[in-house]
Amino acid sequence: MSSHKVILVLLDGLNATTGLQCMGYSQALCQQGLGRAYTLECELPSMSRPLYECVLTGVPPAQSGIYHNNVVRLSHGQSIFHYARAAGLTTAAAAYHWVSELYNHAPFNAASDRHTANPALPIQYGHFYYHDAYPDSHLFDDAEHLRRTHAPHFMLVHPMNIDDAGHQAGYDSSTYRNAARKADIALSGYLQAWLDDGYQVIVTADHGMNNDRSHGGILPEERQVPFYTFGSAFSLADAAIRQTDICGTVCQLLGVAHDKPVCAELLA
């Protein structure tokens, strides 16, 4: 099994239509044959904490027990972080504090958990924020600091401003669309350097957004999210991707042992 370094970018709250229409830099790479854009349907409920768990462990919310955002406890499952650490790889995350609560410590204590450097933890190196308005530009800078300092084999990059904009203005708003454009601009400052350093990069979302300025249900705008792939390990072929496939597919790219489903069509 080949092994690659992987960066997973989870753009919180980004609906597929908005992501595919507003992310001009990402689409430019796809038009040049340097990436591929897909759409997938998120699991239910279309809420953040349950779907962080789904993306990172491959377990849907009805089975994980993380049914809604107020379930504050460590995951009972094995995540990408766990599989990578067990294989002797280095893990990192620049992410919302709920990710720390799922895999490192719960409840989150900012004084001790915001900046993490502990090889014994599933997420060994981390910068975790706890305000939804924490600027995406800063979050991408945090991620790059982790990459340059610790050279992680797997890193999660998880900005929140798109979701925050949707809760303020709704799905069909310039505020929401412009937040997606700003995230794409922030991503453009680092994506090529990541690829040049040998990383395989996935850009997707946990869930979308509706015009009630919320999410959690079954509307297409809540469930349909973008899924971009960049890097030489991806096939760029047609693929039917399930959100529960992401964990196993990343583990396959990392070359680590796992017991999760994989979207084989994505892999070269």
Disulfide bonds with the S-S distance in Angstrom:
none
